Amino acid sequence: MRKVKITDDQGNNIEVDIDKFKKHLDEFHDSGSTIHEENGHYFTVNQLFRDKIKNLYDQK
């Protein structure tokens, strides 16, 4: 488990497990533009966001 900080739609820094987070995005938010909720925080998931998460994941 590797924790990283990402910024939600409100500008708050949230700590997530990058492995679980990326797996979820790959399964449920793999295309288009959607909203993801994580512990009361919202993220607009689009290709730019997916690329950002992939870069964080690849840094492990």
CHARMM internal coordinates of N, CA and C (Angstrom, degrees):
IC EDIT
DIST 1 N 1 CA 1.4590
DIST 1 CA 1 C 1.5285
ANGL 1 N 1 CA 1 C 108.31
DIST 1 C 2 N 1.3294
ANGL 1 CA 1 C 2 N 114.72
DIHE 1 N 1 CA 1 C 2 N 126.46
DIST 2 N 2 CA 1.4572
ANGL 1 C 2 N 2 CA 119.62
DIHE 1 CA 1 C 2 N 2 CA 179.44
DIST 2 CA 2 C 1.5187
ANGL 2 N 2 CA 2 C 108.55
DIHE 1 C 2 N 2 CA 2 C -127.85
DIST 2 C 3 N 1.3152
ANGL 2 CA 2 C 3 N 115.31
DIHE 2 N 2 CA 2 C 3 N 120.62
DIST 3 N 3 CA 1.4625
ANGL 2 C 3 N 3 CA 121.42
DIHE 2 CA 2 C 3 N 3 CA -178.08
DIST 3 CA 3 C 1.5233
ANGL 3 N 3 CA 3 C 110.14
DIHE 2 C 3 N 3 CA 3 C -91.57
DIST 3 C 4 N 1.3271
ANGL 3 CA 3 C 4 N 114.65
DIHE 3 N 3 CA 3 C 4 N 138.93
DIST 4 N 4 CA 1.4568
ANGL 3 C 4 N 4 CA 122.07
DIHE 3 CA 3 C 4 N 4 CA 173.74
DIST 4 CA 4 C 1.5224
ANGL 4 N 4 CA 4 C 108.18
DIHE 3 C 4 N 4 CA 4 C -134.83
DIST 4 C 5 N 1.3194
ANGL 4 CA 4 C 5 N 116.76
DIHE 4 N 4 CA 4 C 5 N 159.94
DIST 5 N 5 CA 1.4606
ANGL 4 C 5 N 5 CA 121.33
DIHE 4 CA 4 C 5 N 5 CA 177.00
DIST 5 CA 5 C 1.5211
ANGL 5 N 5 CA 5 C 109.19
DIHE 4 C 5 N 5 CA 5 C -102.89
DIST 5 C 6 N 1.3284
ANGL 5 CA 5 C 6 N 114.04
DIHE 5 N 5 CA 5 C 6 N 131.95
DIST 6 N 6 CA 1.4553
ANGL 5 C 6 N 6 CA 121.03
DIHE 5 CA 5 C 6 N 6 CA 174.41
DIST 6 CA 6 C 1.5186
ANGL 6 N 6 CA 6 C 108.19
DIHE 5 C 6 N 6 CA 6 C -129.03
DIST 6 C 7 N 1.3225
ANGL 6 CA 6 C 7 N 116.19
DIHE 6 N 6 CA 6 C 7 N 161.05
DIST 7 N 7 CA 1.4618
ANGL 6 C 7 N 7 CA 121.27
DIHE 6 CA 6 C 7 N 7 CA -176.63
DIST 7 CA 7 C 1.5201
ANGL 7 N 7 CA 7 C 110.21
DIHE 6 C 7 N 7 CA 7 C -102.12
DIST 7 C 8 N 1.3460
ANGL 7 CA 7 C 8 N 115.83
DIHE 7 N 7 CA 7 C 8 N 128.85
DIST 8 N 8 CA 1.4672
ANGL 7 C 8 N 8 CA 119.74
DIHE 7 CA 7 C 8 N 8 CA 178.38
DIST 8 CA 8 C 1.5258
ANGL 8 N 8 CA 8 C 110.06
DIHE 7 C 8 N 8 CA 8 C -80.84
DIST 8 C 9 N 1.3277
ANGL 8 CA 8 C 9 N 116.62
DIHE 8 N 8 CA 8 C 9 N 179.82
DIST 9 N 9 CA 1.4619
ANGL 8 C 9 N 9 CA 121.63
DIHE 8 CA 8 C 9 N 9 CA -176.96
DIST 9 CA 9 C 1.5277
ANGL 9 N 9 CA 9 C 113.22
DIHE 8 C 9 N 9 CA 9 C -64.78
DIST 9 C 10 N 1.3200
ANGL 9 CA 9 C 10 N 118.14
DIHE 9 N 9 CA 9 C 10 N -18.89
DIST 10 N 10 CA 1.4686
ANGL 9 C 10 N 10 CA 122.12
DIHE 9 CA 9 C 10 N 10 CA 179.16
DIST 10 CA 10 C 1.5208
ANGL 10 N 10 CA 10 C 112.41
DIHE 9 C 10 N 10 CA 10 C -93.64
DIST 10 C 11 N 1.3517
ANGL 10 CA 10 C 11 N 117.27
DIHE 10 N 10 CA 10 C 11 N -1.59
DIST 11 N 11 CA 1.4614
ANGL 10 C 11 N 11 CA 120.74
DIHE 10 CA 10 C 11 N 11 CA 179.08
DIST 11 CA 11 C 1.5157
ANGL 11 N 11 CA 11 C 114.10
DIHE 10 C 11 N 11 CA 11 C 91.53
DIST 11 C 12 N 1.3323
ANGL 11 CA 11 C 12 N 117.68
DIHE 11 N 11 CA 11 C 12 N 8.59
DIST 12 N 12 CA 1.4608
ANGL 11 C 12 N 12 CA 121.57
DIHE 11 CA 11 C 12 N 12 CA 178.91
DIST 12 CA 12 C 1.5315
ANGL 12 N 12 CA 12 C 109.74
DIHE 11 C 12 N 12 CA 12 C -85.53
DIST 12 C 13 N 1.3285
ANGL 12 CA 12 C 13 N 117.05
DIHE 12 N 12 CA 12 C 13 N 138.93
DIST 13 N 13 CA 1.4574
ANGL 12 C 13 N 13 CA 121.23
DIHE 12 CA 12 C 13 N 13 CA 175.00
DIST 13 CA 13 C 1.5212
ANGL 13 N 13 CA 13 C 108.97
DIHE 12 C 13 N 13 CA 13 C -84.11
DIST 13 C 14 N 1.3265
ANGL 13 CA 13 C 14 N 115.76
DIHE 13 N 13 CA 13 C 14 N 124.82
DIST 14 N 14 CA 1.4507
ANGL 13 C 14 N 14 CA 122.75
DIHE 13 CA 13 C 14 N 14 CA -176.31
DIST 14 CA 14 C 1.5245
ANGL 14 N 14 CA 14 C 108.63
DIHE 13 C 14 N 14 CA 14 C -121.16
DIST 14 C 15 N 1.3236
ANGL 14 CA 14 C 15 N 116.64
DIHE 14 N 14 CA 14 C 15 N 136.55
DIST 15 N 15 CA 1.4572
ANGL 14 C 15 N 15 CA 121.36
DIHE 14 CA 14 C 15 N 15 CA 177.70
DIST 15 CA 15 C 1.5312
ANGL 15 N 15 CA 15 C 108.80
DIHE 14 C 15 N 15 CA 15 C -92.77
DIST 15 C 16 N 1.3405
ANGL 15 CA 15 C 16 N 116.39
DIHE 15 N 15 CA 15 C 16 N 127.34
DIST 16 N 16 CA 1.4582
ANGL 15 C 16 N 16 CA 121.66
DIHE 15 CA 15 C 16 N 16 CA 179.94
DIST 16 CA 16 C 1.5249
ANGL 16 N 16 CA 16 C 109.56
DIHE 15 C 16 N 16 CA 16 C -131.96
DIST 16 C 17 N 1.3234
ANGL 16 CA 16 C 17 N 115.52
DIHE 16 N 16 CA 16 C 17 N 157.18
DIST 17 N 17 CA 1.4609
ANGL 16 C 17 N 17 CA 121.98
DIHE 16 CA 16 C 17 N 17 CA 170.75
DIST 17 CA 17 C 1.5247
ANGL 17 N 17 CA 17 C 105.91
DIHE 16 C 17 N 17 CA 17 C -79.89
DIST 17 C 18 N 1.3289
ANGL 17 CA 17 C 18 N 117.62
DIHE 17 N 17 CA 17 C 18 N 109.59
DIST 18 N 18 CA 1.4562
ANGL 17 C 18 N 18 CA 121.75
DIHE 17 CA 17 C 18 N 18 CA -172.48
DIST 18 CA 18 C 1.5243
ANGL 18 N 18 CA 18 C 112.28
DIHE 17 C 18 N 18 CA 18 C -61.88
DIST 18 C 19 N 1.3185
ANGL 18 CA 18 C 19 N 118.18
DIHE 18 N 18 CA 18 C 19 N -33.90
DIST 19 N 19 CA 1.4651
ANGL 18 C 19 N 19 CA 120.73
DIHE 18 CA 18 C 19 N 19 CA -179.71
DIST 19 CA 19 C 1.5333
ANGL 19 N 19 CA 19 C 110.80
DIHE 18 C 19 N 19 CA 19 C -65.43
DIST 19 C 20 N 1.3277
ANGL 19 CA 19 C 20 N 116.88
DIHE 19 N 19 CA 19 C 20 N -49.50
DIST 20 N 20 CA 1.4658
ANGL 19 C 20 N 20 CA 121.06
DIHE 19 CA 19 C 20 N 20 CA 179.63
DIST 20 CA 20 C 1.5288
ANGL 20 N 20 CA 20 C 111.34
DIHE 19 C 20 N 20 CA 20 C -66.89
DIST 20 C 21 N 1.3246
ANGL 20 CA 20 C 21 N 115.64
DIHE 20 N 20 CA 20 C 21 N -40.02
DIST 21 N 21 CA 1.4614
ANGL 20 C 21 N 21 CA 120.36
DIHE 20 CA 20 C 21 N 21 CA -177.96
DIST 21 CA 21 C 1.5290
ANGL 21 N 21 CA 21 C 110.29
DIHE 20 C 21 N 21 CA 21 C -63.71
DIST 21 C 22 N 1.3294
ANGL 21 CA 21 C 22 N 117.77
DIHE 21 N 21 CA 21 C 22 N -47.74
DIST 22 N 22 CA 1.4663
ANGL 21 C 22 N 22 CA 120.76
DIHE 21 CA 21 C 22 N 22 CA 179.74
DIST 22 CA 22 C 1.5206
ANGL 22 N 22 CA 22 C 110.97
DIHE 21 C 22 N 22 CA 22 C -64.60
DIST 22 C 23 N 1.3205
ANGL 22 CA 22 C 23 N 117.63
DIHE 22 N 22 CA 22 C 23 N -40.80
DIST 23 N 23 CA 1.4640
ANGL 22 C 23 N 23 CA 120.52
DIHE 22 CA 22 C 23 N 23 CA 179.24
DIST 23 CA 23 C 1.5304
ANGL 23 N 23 CA 23 C 110.00
DIHE 22 C 23 N 23 CA 23 C -59.88
DIST 23 C 24 N 1.3308
ANGL 23 CA 23 C 24 N 116.68
DIHE 23 N 23 CA 23 C 24 N -43.98
DIST 24 N 24 CA 1.4619
ANGL 23 C 24 N 24 CA 120.69
DIHE 23 CA 23 C 24 N 24 CA 178.75
DIST 24 CA 24 C 1.5322
ANGL 24 N 24 CA 24 C 110.92
DIHE 23 C 24 N 24 CA 24 C -62.29
DIST 24 C 25 N 1.3318
ANGL 24 CA 24 C 25 N 116.99
DIHE 24 N 24 CA 24 C 25 N -45.52
DIST 25 N 25 CA 1.4612
ANGL 24 C 25 N 25 CA 119.92
DIHE 24 CA 24 C 25 N 25 CA 179.54
DIST 25 CA 25 C 1.5281
ANGL 25 N 25 CA 25 C 110.59
DIHE 24 C 25 N 25 CA 25 C -60.95
DIST 25 C 26 N 1.3290
ANGL 25 CA 25 C 26 N 116.57
DIHE 25 N 25 CA 25 C 26 N -42.18
DIST 26 N 26 CA 1.4707
ANGL 25 C 26 N 26 CA 120.53
DIHE 25 CA 25 C 26 N 26 CA 179.83
DIST 26 CA 26 C 1.5285
ANGL 26 N 26 CA 26 C 111.34
DIHE 25 C 26 N 26 CA 26 C -62.50
DIST 26 C 27 N 1.3238
ANGL 26 CA 26 C 27 N 116.91
DIHE 26 N 26 CA 26 C 27 N -35.79
DIST 27 N 27 CA 1.4668
ANGL 26 C 27 N 27 CA 121.01
DIHE 26 CA 26 C 27 N 27 CA -178.47
DIST 27 CA 27 C 1.5288
ANGL 27 N 27 CA 27 C 113.72
DIHE 26 C 27 N 27 CA 27 C -79.63
DIST 27 C 28 N 1.3258
ANGL 27 CA 27 C 28 N 116.92
DIHE 27 N 27 CA 27 C 28 N -42.99
DIST 28 N 28 CA 1.4611
ANGL 27 C 28 N 28 CA 120.53
DIHE 27 CA 27 C 28 N 28 CA -169.01
DIST 28 CA 28 C 1.5316
ANGL 28 N 28 CA 28 C 115.51
DIHE 27 C 28 N 28 CA 28 C -114.08
DIST 28 C 29 N 1.3197
ANGL 28 CA 28 C 29 N 117.79
DIHE 28 N 28 CA 28 C 29 N -13.60
DIST 29 N 29 CA 1.4757
ANGL 28 C 29 N 29 CA 121.09
DIHE 28 CA 28 C 29 N 29 CA -176.14
DIST 29 CA 29 C 1.5278
ANGL 29 N 29 CA 29 C 109.82
DIHE 28 C 29 N 29 CA 29 C -134.44
DIST 29 C 30 N 1.3386
ANGL 29 CA 29 C 30 N 117.26
DIHE 29 N 29 CA 29 C 30 N 44.53
DIST 30 N 30 CA 1.4602
ANGL 29 C 30 N 30 CA 120.24
DIHE 29 CA 29 C 30 N 30 CA -170.88
DIST 30 CA 30 C 1.5238
ANGL 30 N 30 CA 30 C 115.01
DIHE 29 C 30 N 30 CA 30 C -80.86
DIST 30 C 31 N 1.3316
ANGL 30 CA 30 C 31 N 118.26
DIHE 30 N 30 CA 30 C 31 N -9.91
DIST 31 N 31 CA 1.4661
ANGL 30 C 31 N 31 CA 119.74
DIHE 30 CA 30 C 31 N 31 CA 178.32
DIST 31 CA 31 C 1.5217
ANGL 31 N 31 CA 31 C 109.88
DIHE 30 C 31 N 31 CA 31 C -155.02
DIST 31 C 32 N 1.3114
ANGL 31 CA 31 C 32 N 114.69
DIHE 31 N 31 CA 31 C 32 N 165.20
DIST 32 N 32 CA 1.4561
ANGL 31 C 32 N 32 CA 120.20
DIHE 31 CA 31 C 32 N 32 CA 179.04
DIST 32 CA 32 C 1.5149
ANGL 32 N 32 CA 32 C 112.61
DIHE 31 C 32 N 32 CA 32 C 70.70
DIST 32 C 33 N 1.3185
ANGL 32 CA 32 C 33 N 115.31
DIHE 32 N 32 CA 32 C 33 N -158.65
DIST 33 N 33 CA 1.4585
ANGL 32 C 33 N 33 CA 122.41
DIHE 32 CA 32 C 33 N 33 CA 179.52
DIST 33 CA 33 C 1.5268
ANGL 33 N 33 CA 33 C 108.21
DIHE 32 C 33 N 33 CA 33 C -124.65
DIST 33 C 34 N 1.3313
ANGL 33 CA 33 C 34 N 115.76
DIHE 33 N 33 CA 33 C 34 N 120.67
DIST 34 N 34 CA 1.4558
ANGL 33 C 34 N 34 CA 121.77
DIHE 33 CA 33 C 34 N 34 CA -178.86
DIST 34 CA 34 C 1.5228
ANGL 34 N 34 CA 34 C 109.48
DIHE 33 C 34 N 34 CA 34 C -135.15
DIST 34 C 35 N 1.3162
ANGL 34 CA 34 C 35 N 115.53
DIHE 34 N 34 CA 34 C 35 N 173.16
DIST 35 N 35 CA 1.4649
ANGL 34 C 35 N 35 CA 121.49
DIHE 34 CA 34 C 35 N 35 CA 176.11
DIST 35 CA 35 C 1.5300
ANGL 35 N 35 CA 35 C 108.00
DIHE 34 C 35 N 35 CA 35 C -111.40
DIST 35 C 36 N 1.3275
ANGL 35 CA 35 C 36 N 115.86
DIHE 35 N 35 CA 35 C 36 N 133.26
DIST 36 N 36 CA 1.4632
ANGL 35 C 36 N 36 CA 121.49
DIHE 35 CA 35 C 36 N 36 CA 175.85
DIST 36 CA 36 C 1.5188
ANGL 36 N 36 CA 36 C 107.98
DIHE 35 C 36 N 36 CA 36 C -114.67
DIST 36 C 37 N 1.3211
ANGL 36 CA 36 C 37 N 116.24
DIHE 36 N 36 CA 36 C 37 N 133.79
DIST 37 N 37 CA 1.4783
ANGL 36 C 37 N 37 CA 122.26
DIHE 36 CA 36 C 37 N 37 CA 176.29
DIST 37 CA 37 C 1.5146
ANGL 37 N 37 CA 37 C 108.40
DIHE 36 C 37 N 37 CA 37 C -107.09
DIST 37 C 38 N 1.3205
ANGL 37 CA 37 C 38 N 115.92
DIHE 37 N 37 CA 37 C 38 N 131.38
DIST 38 N 38 CA 1.4655
ANGL 37 C 38 N 38 CA 122.61
DIHE 37 CA 37 C 38 N 38 CA 179.78
DIST 38 CA 38 C 1.5204
ANGL 38 N 38 CA 38 C 107.61
DIHE 37 C 38 N 38 CA 38 C -135.52
DIST 38 C 39 N 1.3323
ANGL 38 CA 38 C 39 N 117.13
DIHE 38 N 38 CA 38 C 39 N 106.16
DIST 39 N 39 CA 1.4644
ANGL 38 C 39 N 39 CA 121.87
DIHE 38 CA 38 C 39 N 39 CA 178.23
DIST 39 CA 39 C 1.5275
ANGL 39 N 39 CA 39 C 113.08
DIHE 38 C 39 N 39 CA 39 C 51.79
DIST 39 C 40 N 1.3236
ANGL 39 CA 39 C 40 N 116.33
DIHE 39 N 39 CA 39 C 40 N 44.25
DIST 40 N 40 CA 1.4579
ANGL 39 C 40 N 40 CA 120.46
DIHE 39 CA 39 C 40 N 40 CA 178.05
DIST 40 CA 40 C 1.5159
ANGL 40 N 40 CA 40 C 114.98
DIHE 39 C 40 N 40 CA 40 C 83.31
DIST 40 C 41 N 1.3180
ANGL 40 CA 40 C 41 N 117.93
DIHE 40 N 40 CA 40 C 41 N 4.24
DIST 41 N 41 CA 1.4608
ANGL 40 C 41 N 41 CA 123.05
DIHE 40 CA 40 C 41 N 41 CA 178.19
DIST 41 CA 41 C 1.5230
ANGL 41 N 41 CA 41 C 108.09
DIHE 40 C 41 N 41 CA 41 C -112.04
DIST 41 C 42 N 1.3276
ANGL 41 CA 41 C 42 N 115.55
DIHE 41 N 41 CA 41 C 42 N 142.81
DIST 42 N 42 CA 1.4692
ANGL 41 C 42 N 42 CA 120.54
DIHE 41 CA 41 C 42 N 42 CA -174.90
DIST 42 CA 42 C 1.5207
ANGL 42 N 42 CA 42 C 110.79
DIHE 41 C 42 N 42 CA 42 C -114.68
DIST 42 C 43 N 1.3321
ANGL 42 CA 42 C 43 N 114.33
DIHE 42 N 42 CA 42 C 43 N 140.89
DIST 43 N 43 CA 1.4535
ANGL 42 C 43 N 43 CA 122.21
DIHE 42 CA 42 C 43 N 43 CA -179.96
DIST 43 CA 43 C 1.5160
ANGL 43 N 43 CA 43 C 108.97
DIHE 42 C 43 N 43 CA 43 C -130.42
DIST 43 C 44 N 1.3265
ANGL 43 CA 43 C 44 N 117.38
DIHE 43 N 43 CA 43 C 44 N 129.22
DIST 44 N 44 CA 1.4543
ANGL 43 C 44 N 44 CA 121.00
DIHE 43 CA 43 C 44 N 44 CA 171.82
DIST 44 CA 44 C 1.5222
ANGL 44 N 44 CA 44 C 106.72
DIHE 43 C 44 N 44 CA 44 C -81.28
DIST 44 C 45 N 1.3231
ANGL 44 CA 44 C 45 N 115.70
DIHE 44 N 44 CA 44 C 45 N 116.88
DIST 45 N 45 CA 1.4573
ANGL 44 C 45 N 45 CA 121.26
DIHE 44 CA 44 C 45 N 45 CA -176.92
DIST 45 CA 45 C 1.5269
ANGL 45 N 45 CA 45 C 108.31
DIHE 44 C 45 N 45 CA 45 C -100.82
DIST 45 C 46 N 1.3265
ANGL 45 CA 45 C 46 N 115.39
DIHE 45 N 45 CA 45 C 46 N 109.37
DIST 46 N 46 CA 1.4533
ANGL 45 C 46 N 46 CA 122.59
DIHE 45 CA 45 C 46 N 46 CA 174.88
DIST 46 CA 46 C 1.5312
ANGL 46 N 46 CA 46 C 107.00
DIHE 45 C 46 N 46 CA 46 C -131.71
DIST 46 C 47 N 1.3184
ANGL 46 CA 46 C 47 N 117.81
DIHE 46 N 46 CA 46 C 47 N -174.71
DIST 47 N 47 CA 1.4621
ANGL 46 C 47 N 47 CA 118.92
DIHE 46 CA 46 C 47 N 47 CA -175.90
DIST 47 CA 47 C 1.5217
ANGL 47 N 47 CA 47 C 111.96
DIHE 46 C 47 N 47 CA 47 C -62.84
DIST 47 C 48 N 1.3020
ANGL 47 CA 47 C 48 N 118.50
DIHE 47 N 47 CA 47 C 48 N -37.01
DIST 48 N 48 CA 1.4684
ANGL 47 C 48 N 48 CA 121.81
DIHE 47 CA 47 C 48 N 48 CA 178.03
DIST 48 CA 48 C 1.5342
ANGL 48 N 48 CA 48 C 110.38
DIHE 47 C 48 N 48 CA 48 C -61.24
DIST 48 C 49 N 1.3302
ANGL 48 CA 48 C 49 N 117.21
DIHE 48 N 48 CA 48 C 49 N -44.73
DIST 49 N 49 CA 1.4658
ANGL 48 C 49 N 49 CA 121.48
DIHE 48 CA 48 C 49 N 49 CA 179.07
DIST 49 CA 49 C 1.5285
ANGL 49 N 49 CA 49 C 110.45
DIHE 48 C 49 N 49 CA 49 C -65.87
DIST 49 C 50 N 1.3450
ANGL 49 CA 49 C 50 N 117.52
DIHE 49 N 49 CA 49 C 50 N -43.48
DIST 50 N 50 CA 1.4666
ANGL 49 C 50 N 50 CA 120.45
DIHE 49 CA 49 C 50 N 50 CA 178.10
DIST 50 CA 50 C 1.5260
ANGL 50 N 50 CA 50 C 110.94
DIHE 49 C 50 N 50 CA 50 C -60.09
DIST 50 C 51 N 1.3260
ANGL 50 CA 50 C 51 N 117.22
DIHE 50 N 50 CA 50 C 51 N -40.33
DIST 51 N 51 CA 1.4738
ANGL 50 C 51 N 51 CA 120.91
DIHE 50 CA 50 C 51 N 51 CA 177.98
DIST 51 CA 51 C 1.5253
ANGL 51 N 51 CA 51 C 111.12
DIHE 50 C 51 N 51 CA 51 C -63.89
DIST 51 C 52 N 1.3277
ANGL 51 CA 51 C 52 N 116.76
DIHE 51 N 51 CA 51 C 52 N -40.50
DIST 52 N 52 CA 1.4674
ANGL 51 C 52 N 52 CA 121.46
DIHE 51 CA 51 C 52 N 52 CA 178.68
DIST 52 CA 52 C 1.5329
ANGL 52 N 52 CA 52 C 110.36
DIHE 51 C 52 N 52 CA 52 C -62.17
DIST 52 C 53 N 1.3330
ANGL 52 CA 52 C 53 N 116.65
DIHE 52 N 52 CA 52 C 53 N -45.66
DIST 53 N 53 CA 1.4703
ANGL 52 C 53 N 53 CA 121.07
DIHE 52 CA 52 C 53 N 53 CA 179.57
DIST 53 CA 53 C 1.5274
ANGL 53 N 53 CA 53 C 110.36
DIHE 52 C 53 N 53 CA 53 C -64.69
DIST 53 C 54 N 1.3269
ANGL 53 CA 53 C 54 N 117.23
DIHE 53 N 53 CA 53 C 54 N -40.84
DIST 54 N 54 CA 1.4703
ANGL 53 C 54 N 54 CA 120.84
DIHE 53 CA 53 C 54 N 54 CA 178.35
DIST 54 CA 54 C 1.5278
ANGL 54 N 54 CA 54 C 110.47
DIHE 53 C 54 N 54 CA 54 C -61.09
DIST 54 C 55 N 1.3443
ANGL 54 CA 54 C 55 N 117.46
DIHE 54 N 54 CA 54 C 55 N -41.91
DIST 55 N 55 CA 1.4689
ANGL 54 C 55 N 55 CA 120.39
DIHE 54 CA 54 C 55 N 55 CA 178.14
DIST 55 CA 55 C 1.5243
ANGL 55 N 55 CA 55 C 111.46
DIHE 54 C 55 N 55 CA 55 C -62.81
DIST 55 C 56 N 1.3301
ANGL 55 CA 55 C 56 N 117.72
DIHE 55 N 55 CA 55 C 56 N -42.17
DIST 56 N 56 CA 1.4603
ANGL 55 C 56 N 56 CA 121.10
DIHE 55 CA 55 C 56 N 56 CA 177.02
DIST 56 CA 56 C 1.5248
ANGL 56 N 56 CA 56 C 110.37
DIHE 55 C 56 N 56 CA 56 C -63.61
DIST 56 C 57 N 1.3210
ANGL 56 CA 56 C 57 N 116.87
DIHE 56 N 56 CA 56 C 57 N -41.72
DIST 57 N 57 CA 1.4675
ANGL 56 C 57 N 57 CA 122.07
DIHE 56 CA 56 C 57 N 57 CA 179.30
DIST 57 CA 57 C 1.5272
ANGL 57 N 57 CA 57 C 110.93
DIHE 56 C 57 N 57 CA 57 C -63.79
DIST 57 C 58 N 1.3285
ANGL 57 CA 57 C 58 N 117.05
DIHE 57 N 57 CA 57 C 58 N -42.58
DIST 58 N 58 CA 1.4648
ANGL 57 C 58 N 58 CA 121.89
DIHE 57 CA 57 C 58 N 58 CA -178.12
DIST 58 CA 58 C 1.5285
ANGL 58 N 58 CA 58 C 112.99
DIHE 57 C 58 N 58 CA 58 C -68.33
DIST 58 C 59 N 1.3197
ANGL 58 CA 58 C 59 N 118.48
DIHE 58 N 58 CA 58 C 59 N -16.77
DIST 59 N 59 CA 1.4563
ANGL 58 C 59 N 59 CA 122.90
DIHE 58 CA 58 C 59 N 59 CA -179.26
DIST 59 CA 59 C 1.5262
ANGL 59 N 59 CA 59 C 113.30
DIHE 58 C 59 N 59 CA 59 C -79.43
DIST 59 C 60 N 1.3376
ANGL 59 CA 59 C 60 N 117.32
DIHE 59 N 59 CA 59 C 60 N -1.36
DIST 60 N 60 CA 1.4662
ANGL 59 C 60 N 60 CA 118.88
DIHE 59 CA 59 C 60 N 60 CA -176.98
DIST 60 CA 60 C 1.5037
ANGL 60 N 60 CA 60 C 113.52
DIHE 59 C 60 N 60 CA 60 C -71.19
END
COOR INIT
IC SEED 1 N 1 CA 1 C
IC BUILD
